[in-house]
C-alpha cells in the first residue's frame, strides 16, 4: 500500500474533498494540519517546489499536487495503481 501524506488546513473544501476520495477508496493517509502545526508549512513548501495552496498531496514521497490533480489522476485511471489498488 502506498504512503499518502496530505497537508491541509481546517475549513478547506478542497482538503475535505481530497480526504473523502481517499476514504472512499479505503486507503489510509497521514494528515498534516498546518493550522495546528504551522512549522510544517516550510516543509510543505520545500517538498512541493514552493506551492502554497492546500491541499498538497504526496504519494510515496512524490508530489502529485492538489485536489484538482488528484481527481484528474483518478479520472484518468492513474490513481489506483499509484495507491497500490487493483483496478
Secondary structure, 3 states (H helix, E strand, C coil): CCCEEEEECCCCHHHHHHHHHHHHHCCCCEEEECCCCCCHHHHHHHHCCCCCCCCEEEECCEEEECHHHHHHHHHCCCHHHHHCCCC
